Amino acid sequence: MATFGKMDTHIDPSEAGKKFPVQTHVTFLVHDKPQTGIVTKQLKNSAIVELDERKDNGSLMTQSNGIVVINYKQLKKIR
């Protein structure tokens, strides 16, 4: 039986990605403006990040549906 649209494959993140497991709070730049969010999924060389909604990022939230893909090298952990 086929499972259309539901691929459940394990992706092993790169060495840089191992520092950013799911649920890690991170900061990064989008169009030279600092943004923050939570890692929701790890890919090989990048992470899917759910943006933190703020007063100054409404346009980005609308354009991206609140989710962006960011290379691990551009992420920094928030402590």
N, C-alpha and C positions, 0 to 999 in steps of 0.2 A: 504494500500500500504506500503510495507516494505522500510526502508531506510538503506540499507546494508552499514556497515562501518561508519555510521554517527550517533553516539550516542551523544546526547546533554543532559548530565546529570549534575546537579548542585552538586558540591562538596563543602562541608562546611569545611574550613581549621580548624586545631586545634588552640588552644589559641596562641601557638607560631607562627603559620602561619598568624595570623591576623595582625602582625607587618610588613608583607612583601606582600602587595597587588601587583597586576600586574603593571608593569612599574617601580618597585622599583629597583634602582641600588644597587647591593650588592657585597660583597667580601667574599671569602671562599678559602679553601685549597683543591687542588687535587694533590695527590701523594706528599704531603708536600710542594707544590709550590703554592704561592698565585695567585688567579685568580679573575677576576671581570666579571660582566655580569648584564643582566636585567632579572627580573622575567617575564616570558611570560605566565605561567599558574600555578595556585595553586592546589595542591593535598591535601589530608587529613593531612599527616605528612611531606610532602616535596614539593619542588617547581621545576618546569622546568625552567631552566635558559639558556638564550642565551648568550654564551661567548662573551666577548669583544676580538676582534682579535688583537694580539700583535706579535712582532717579536719573542718572546721566547716561544709562545705556539702553533706554527704551527702544531706540531705533535698531540697535544691534539685536535686541531680544526679538523684535518683530521680524527682521530679515532672516534670522537664523533659527527661528522657533525655539530660542533659548538653548540651543545645542551647537557646539563647534567641535571641529577636529583639529587638534594641536599636536605638533611634533613634540616628543618628549624633551628634546633639547631646549625648547622654549618655555618649559614649565619650571616653576619653583614651588616647593612646598611651603604652605603657611603653617606655622606652628601654633 
